[in-house]
Amino acid sequence: MSKSEWNLGWNDDAKVAAILYCYLSLDKTESEEKGKHFTALVDVKQNLDWYLSTVGLKTAGEKLPEDDADLEKYLNGKLKQAGLPLVHASERLFPTILGGKCGAKPTTDFEVVFSPSLVDISDEKEEIVNYYDEVIAKFPDDERYECIVEEMDRLAADSNSGFTTFNSRKFLWGFVIYSVSAGILTGEKQKYLNHFCRITGIDKSVLSEMEETAKSIVALGKKRHEAKASDETYSKVVGVLETLDADEKALHEKVSTLLYPGENTEDDGGDGEESSHDKLYGPWANENSPFLEKVVGTVCNVLDGIADGLGDLAAKL
């Protein structure tokens, strides 16, 4: 198949989304279930829903506000309940389990990375699904896994997303945390993550640590749900929740060490300079943009690398 036949003119975000869809296709899964997972990975609002549910900050029947302004207030309220950093003047802080830095200055060093995919591909989503459903259906059963992985590797090589280079650990963590939380890290998906570690040079021990950390995060979310639904006294429930909040912050720090190995956690990186991960691109959306557009802009720019400090980023959110 020639490059022109499979590229389809997609941008880097769409290629990453296509990789994710191929990943979900590795194990034969019903189309409806696979579609739900894909939406949760690439739709910002659905991903927020998944994140809050995973860490136990949202109940099953609770709906996210439709209005952007209401959504922003809602998210701040959820973070406040969990004892996590809030909006303070120019500091808009949304810590997540996906890739935040929490170490040197835990009240300010959280990256805004809501989505494991770090992409927004609403325009190409249906095209990706239709195209790869058709392509994968033609693969021989005995070569299905190898053919899908070949597609993923070609898309990664043709993307400037840093999928197998400077952002490889972030993408690996995205695969792991979502798959563990959704209960889909089995069979061919596990096999692919081992392949991903081989081609990126990530030690297999990192994958194991990520899996254990993800399991701990999911378990913490379940405990938070159970505490809120328990018949225990108010004071006891509050005590349990405070313990879980502290545990979650420790897990954030663990994720940071996995994503940024060997990085000095001193405020200045030990040499008077800002650590590369204390810097983020500001969102491409301006300050008057809708809230979700700001989130998407921030997410996409985080993927690109390093730029203005968190203060600049926060002021624009």
Contacts in CASP RR format, 6 or more apart in sequence:
PFRMAT RR
TARGET T0000
AUTHOR 0000-0000-0000
METHOD contacts of the structure
MODEL  1
MSKSEWNLGWNDDAKVAAILYCYLSLDKTESEEKGKHFTALVDVKQNLDW
YLSTVGLKTAGEKLPEDDADLEKYLNGKLKQAGLPLVHASERLFPTILGG
KCGAKPTTDFEVVFSPSLVDISDEKEEIVNYYDEVIAKFPDDERYECIVE
EMDRLAADSNSGFTTFNSRKFLWGFVIYSVSAGILTGEKQKYLNHFCRIT
GIDKSVLSEMEETAKSIVALGKKRHEAKASDETYSKVVGVLETLDADEKA
LHEKVSTLLYPGENTEDDGGDGEESSHDKLYGPWANENSPFLEKVVGTVC
NVLDGIADGLGDLAAKL
3 158 0 8 1.000
6 135 0 8 1.000
6 151 0 8 1.000
6 154 0 8 1.000
6 155 0 8 1.000
7 158 0 8 1.000
8 127 0 8 1.000
8 131 0 8 1.000
10 18 0 8 1.000
10 124 0 8 1.000
10 128 0 8 1.000
12 159 0 8 1.000
12 160 0 8 1.000
12 161 0 8 1.000
13 119 0 8 1.000
13 120 0 8 1.000
13 121 0 8 1.000
13 161 0 8 1.000
13 300 0 8 1.000
14 119 0 8 1.000
14 121 0 8 1.000
14 124 0 8 1.000
14 128 0 8 1.000
15 155 0 8 1.000
15 156 0 8 1.000
15 158 0 8 1.000
15 159 0 8 1.000
15 161 0 8 1.000
16 117 0 8 1.000
16 118 0 8 1.000
16 119 0 8 1.000
16 155 0 8 1.000
16 159 0 8 1.000
16 161 0 8 1.000
16 163 0 8 1.000
16 171 0 8 1.000
17 38 0 8 1.000
17 41 0 8 1.000
17 42 0 8 1.000
17 117 0 8 1.000
17 119 0 8 1.000
17 121 0 8 1.000
17 124 0 8 1.000
17 125 0 8 1.000
17 128 0 8 1.000
18 128 0 8 1.000
18 131 0 8 1.000
18 132 0 8 1.000
18 151 0 8 1.000
18 155 0 8 1.000
19 152 0 8 1.000
19 155 0 8 1.000
19 156 0 8 1.000
19 159 0 8 1.000
19 163 0 8 1.000
20 38 0 8 1.000
20 41 0 8 1.000
20 42 0 8 1.000
20 116 0 8 1.000
20 117 0 8 1.000
21 34 0 8 1.000
21 38 0 8 1.000
21 128 0 8 1.000
21 129 0 8 1.000
21 132 0 8 1.000
22 132 0 8 1.000
22 136 0 8 1.000
22 148 0 8 1.000
22 149 0 8 1.000
22 151 0 8 1.000
22 152 0 8 1.000
22 155 0 8 1.000
23 152 0 8 1.000
23 175 0 8 1.000
23 189 0 8 1.000
23 192 0 8 1.000
24 34 0 8 1.000
24 35 0 8 1.000
24 37 0 8 1.000
24 38 0 8 1.000
24 41 0 8 1.000
24 184 0 8 1.000
25 34 0 8 1.000
25 132 0 8 1.000
25 136 0 8 1.000
25 148 0 8 1.000
26 145 0 8 1.000
26 148 0 8 1.000
26 149 0 8 1.000
26 187 0 8 1.000
26 188 0 8 1.000
26 189 0 8 1.000
26 191 0 8 1.000
26 192 0 8 1.000
27 184 0 8 1.000
27 186 0 8 1.000
27 187 0 8 1.000
27 188 0 8 1.000
27 189 0 8 1.000
29 37 0 8 1.000
29 184 0 8 1.000
31 133 0 8 1.000
35 129 0 8 1.000
37 178 0 8 1.000
37 182 0 8 1.000
37 184 0 8 1.000
38 125 0 8 1.000
38 129 0 8 1.000
39 46 0 8 1.000
39 125 0 8 1.000
40 46 0 8 1.000
40 47 0 8 1.000
40 49 0 8 1.000
40 50 0 8 1.000
40 178 0 8 1.000
40 182 0 8 1.000
41 47 0 8 1.000
41 115 0 8 1.000
41 116 0 8 1.000
41 117 0 8 1.000
41 178 0 8 1.000
42 115 0 8 1.000
42 117 0 8 1.000
42 119 0 8 1.000
42 120 0 8 1.000
42 121 0 8 1.000
42 125 0 8 1.000
43 122 0 8 1.000
44 114 0 8 1.000
44 115 0 8 1.000
44 120 0 8 1.000
44 292 0 8 1.000
44 295 0 8 1.000
44 296 0 8 1.000
44 299 0 8 1.000
45 64 0 8 1.000
45 71 0 8 1.000
45 292 0 8 1.000
47 114 0 8 1.000
47 115 0 8 1.000
47 116 0 8 1.000
48 64 0 8 1.000
48 71 0 8 1.000
48 75 0 8 1.000
48 114 0 8 1.000
49 58 0 8 1.000
49 64 0 8 1.000
50 178 0 8 1.000
50 181 0 8 1.000
51 96 0 8 1.000
51 97 0 8 1.000
51 98 0 8 1.000
51 114 0 8 1.000
52 58 0 8 1.000
52 78 0 8 1.000
53 60 0 8 1.000
54 97 0 8 1.000
54 177 0 8 1.000
54 181 0 8 1.000
54 217 0 8 1.000
54 218 0 8 1.000
54 221 0 8 1.000
55 82 0 8 1.000
55 97 0 8 1.000
55 217 0 8 1.000
55 220 0 8 1.000
55 221 0 8 1.000
55 224 0 8 1.000
55 248 0 8 1.000
56 220 0 8 1.000
56 221 0 8 1.000
56 222 0 8 1.000
56 224 0 8 1.000
56 225 0 8 1.000
56 228 0 8 1.000
57 78 0 8 1.000
57 79 0 8 1.000
57 81 0 8 1.000
57 82 0 8 1.000
57 224 0 8 1.000
58 64 0 8 1.000
58 78 0 8 1.000
59 225 0 8 1.000
59 228 0 8 1.000
64 71 0 8 1.000
64 74 0 8 1.000
65 71 0 8 1.000
65 73 0 8 1.000
65 74 0 8 1.000
68 290 0 8 1.000
68 291 0 8 1.000
68 292 0 8 1.000
69 291 0 8 1.000
71 291 0 8 1.000
71 292 0 8 1.000
72 291 0 8 1.000
75 94 0 8 1.000
76 86 0 8 1.000
76 87 0 8 1.000
77 86 0 8 1.000
79 85 0 8 1.000
79 86 0 8 1.000
79 93 0 8 1.000
79 94 0 8 1.000
79 95 0 8 1.000
80 86 0 8 1.000
82 241 0 8 1.000
82 245 0 8 1.000
82 248 0 8 1.000
83 245 0 8 1.000
84 93 0 8 1.000
84 95 0 8 1.000
84 245 0 8 1.000
84 248 0 8 1.000
84 249 0 8 1.000
85 91 0 8 1.000
85 93 0 8 1.000
85 95 0 8 1.000
85 106 0 8 1.000
85 107 0 8 1.000
85 108 0 8 1.000
85 110 0 8 1.000
86 93 0 8 1.000
87 93 0 8 1.000
90 311 0 8 1.000
90 314 0 8 1.000
90 315 0 8 1.000
91 108 0 8 1.000
91 311 0 8 1.000
91 314 0 8 1.000
92 314 0 8 1.000
92 315 0 8 1.000
92 317 0 8 1.000
93 107 0 8 1.000
93 108 0 8 1.000
93 110 0 8 1.000
93 314 0 8 1.000
94 110 0 8 1.000
94 112 0 8 1.000
94 114 0 8 1.000
94 317 0 8 1.000
95 102 0 8 1.000
95 110 0 8 1.000
95 252 0 8 1.000
96 110 0 8 1.000
96 111 0 8 1.000
96 112 0 8 1.000
96 113 0 8 1.000
96 114 0 8 1.000
97 177 0 8 1.000
97 217 0 8 1.000
97 251 0 8 1.000
97 252 0 8 1.000
97 255 0 8 1.000
98 113 0 8 1.000
98 114 0 8 1.000
98 115 0 8 1.000
98 116 0 8 1.000
98 170 0 8 1.000
98 173 0 8 1.000
98 174 0 8 1.000
98 177 0 8 1.000
98 255 0 8 1.000
99 111 0 8 1.000
99 113 0 8 1.000
99 170 0 8 1.000
99 173 0 8 1.000
99 255 0 8 1.000
99 256 0 8 1.000
99 259 0 8 1.000
100 109 0 8 1.000
100 110 0 8 1.000
100 111 0 8 1.000
100 113 0 8 1.000
100 252 0 8 1.000
100 255 0 8 1.000
100 256 0 8 1.000
100 259 0 8 1.000
101 109 0 8 1.000
101 110 0 8 1.000
101 111 0 8 1.000
101 256 0 8 1.000
101 259 0 8 1.000
101 260 0 8 1.000
101 277 0 8 1.000
101 278 0 8 1.000
102 109 0 8 1.000
102 110 0 8 1.000
102 249 0 8 1.000
102 252 0 8 1.000
102 253 0 8 1.000
102 255 0 8 1.000
102 256 0 8 1.000
103 109 0 8 1.000
103 253 0 8 1.000
103 256 0 8 1.000
103 265 0 8 1.000
104 265 0 8 1.000
104 266 0 8 1.000
104 267 0 8 1.000
104 269 0 8 1.000
104 275 0 8 1.000
104 278 0 8 1.000
105 267 0 8 1.000
106 249 0 8 1.000
106 253 0 8 1.000
108 310 0 8 1.000
108 311 0 8 1.000
109 277 0 8 1.000
109 278 0 8 1.000
109 310 0 8 1.000
110 252 0 8 1.000
111 277 0 8 1.000
111 280 0 8 1.000
111 302 0 8 1.000
112 280 0 8 1.000
112 295 0 8 1.000
112 298 0 8 1.000
112 299 0 8 1.000
112 302 0 8 1.000
112 313 0 8 1.000
112 317 0 8 1.000
113 170 0 8 1.000
113 299 0 8 1.000
113 302 0 8 1.000
114 295 0 8 1.000
114 299 0 8 1.000
115 299 0 8 1.000
116 171 0 8 1.000
116 173 0 8 1.000
116 174 0 8 1.000
116 175 0 8 1.000
116 177 0 8 1.000
116 178 0 8 1.000
117 174 0 8 1.000
118 161 0 8 1.000
118 167 0 8 1.000
118 170 0 8 1.000
118 299 0 8 1.000
118 300 0 8 1.000
118 302 0 8 1.000
118 303 0 8 1.000
119 299 0 8 1.000
119 300 0 8 1.000
119 303 0 8 1.000
120 296 0 8 1.000
120 297 0 8 1.000
120 299 0 8 1.000
120 300 0 8 1.000
121 128 0 8 1.000
132 151 0 8 1.000
135 151 0 8 1.000
136 144 0 8 1.000
136 147 0 8 1.000
136 148 0 8 1.000
139 147 0 8 1.000
139 148 0 8 1.000
140 147 0 8 1.000
145 188 0 8 1.000
145 191 0 8 1.000
149 192 0 8 1.000
149 195 0 8 1.000
152 192 0 8 1.000
153 199 0 8 1.000
156 163 0 8 1.000
156 164 0 8 1.000
157 164 0 8 1.000
161 167 0 8 1.000
161 303 0 8 1.000
162 168 0 8 1.000
162 171 0 8 1.000
162 303 0 8 1.000
163 171 0 8 1.000
164 196 0 8 1.000
164 199 0 8 1.000
164 200 0 8 1.000
165 200 0 8 1.000
166 305 0 8 1.000
167 303 0 8 1.000
167 305 0 8 1.000
168 196 0 8 1.000
168 200 0 8 1.000
168 201 0 8 1.000
168 202 0 8 1.000
169 202 0 8 1.000
169 206 0 8 1.000
169 258 0 8 1.000
169 259 0 8 1.000
170 259 0 8 1.000
170 303 0 8 1.000
171 196 0 8 1.000
172 193 0 8 1.000
172 196 0 8 1.000
172 197 0 8 1.000
172 200 0 8 1.000
172 202 0 8 1.000
172 206 0 8 1.000
172 207 0 8 1.000
172 210 0 8 1.000
173 210 0 8 1.000
173 255 0 8 1.000
173 258 0 8 1.000
173 259 0 8 1.000
175 189 0 8 1.000
175 193 0 8 1.000
175 196 0 8 1.000
176 185 0 8 1.000
176 193 0 8 1.000
176 207 0 8 1.000
176 210 0 8 1.000
176 211 0 8 1.000
176 214 0 8 1.000
177 210 0 8 1.000
177 214 0 8 1.000
177 217 0 8 1.000
179 185 0 8 1.000
179 189 0 8 1.000
179 214 0 8 1.000
180 211 0 8 1.000
180 214 0 8 1.000
180 215 0 8 1.000
180 218 0 8 1.000
181 214 0 8 1.000
181 217 0 8 1.000
181 218 0 8 1.000
185 193 0 8 1.000
185 211 0 8 1.000
193 207 0 8 1.000
194 204 0 8 1.000
194 207 0 8 1.000
196 202 0 8 1.000
197 203 0 8 1.000
197 204 0 8 1.000
197 206 0 8 1.000
197 207 0 8 1.000
206 258 0 8 1.000
206 261 0 8 1.000
209 258 0 8 1.000
210 258 0 8 1.000
213 251 0 8 1.000
213 254 0 8 1.000
213 255 0 8 1.000
213 258 0 8 1.000
216 251 0 8 1.000
217 248 0 8 1.000
217 251 0 8 1.000
220 244 0 8 1.000
220 247 0 8 1.000
220 248 0 8 1.000
220 251 0 8 1.000
221 244 0 8 1.000
223 240 0 8 1.000
223 244 0 8 1.000
224 241 0 8 1.000
224 244 0 8 1.000
227 237 0 8 1.000
227 240 0 8 1.000
227 241 0 8 1.000
227 244 0 8 1.000
228 237 0 8 1.000
228 241 0 8 1.000
230 237 0 8 1.000
232 240 0 8 1.000
256 277 0 8 1.000
260 277 0 8 1.000
263 269 0 8 1.000
263 275 0 8 1.000
263 277 0 8 1.000
264 270 0 8 1.000
264 275 0 8 1.000
268 274 0 8 1.000
268 275 0 8 1.000
269 275 0 8 1.000
274 309 0 8 1.000
276 306 0 8 1.000
277 306 0 8 1.000
278 309 0 8 1.000
278 310 0 8 1.000
279 306 0 8 1.000
279 307 0 8 1.000
279 308 0 8 1.000
279 309 0 8 1.000
279 310 0 8 1.000
280 298 0 8 1.000
280 301 0 8 1.000
280 302 0 8 1.000
280 305 0 8 1.000
280 306 0 8 1.000
280 307 0 8 1.000
280 308 0 8 1.000
280 309 0 8 1.000
280 310 0 8 1.000
280 313 0 8 1.000
281 298 0 8 1.000
281 301 0 8 1.000
281 302 0 8 1.000
281 304 0 8 1.000
281 305 0 8 1.000
281 306 0 8 1.000
281 307 0 8 1.000
281 308 0 8 1.000
281 313 0 8 1.000
282 298 0 8 1.000
282 301 0 8 1.000
282 307 0 8 1.000
282 308 0 8 1.000
282 309 0 8 1.000
282 312 0 8 1.000
282 313 0 8 1.000
282 316 0 8 1.000
283 289 0 8 1.000
283 294 0 8 1.000
283 295 0 8 1.000
283 296 0 8 1.000
283 297 0 8 1.000
283 298 0 8 1.000
283 301 0 8 1.000
283 313 0 8 1.000
283 316 0 8 1.000
283 317 0 8 1.000
284 297 0 8 1.000
284 300 0 8 1.000
284 301 0 8 1.000
285 293 0 8 1.000
285 294 0 8 1.000
285 296 0 8 1.000
285 297 0 8 1.000
285 298 0 8 1.000
285 316 0 8 1.000
286 316 0 8 1.000
287 315 0 8 1.000
287 316 0 8 1.000
294 316 0 8 1.000
294 317 0 8 1.000
295 317 0 8 1.000
298 313 0 8 1.000
298 317 0 8 1.000
301 307 0 8 1.000
END
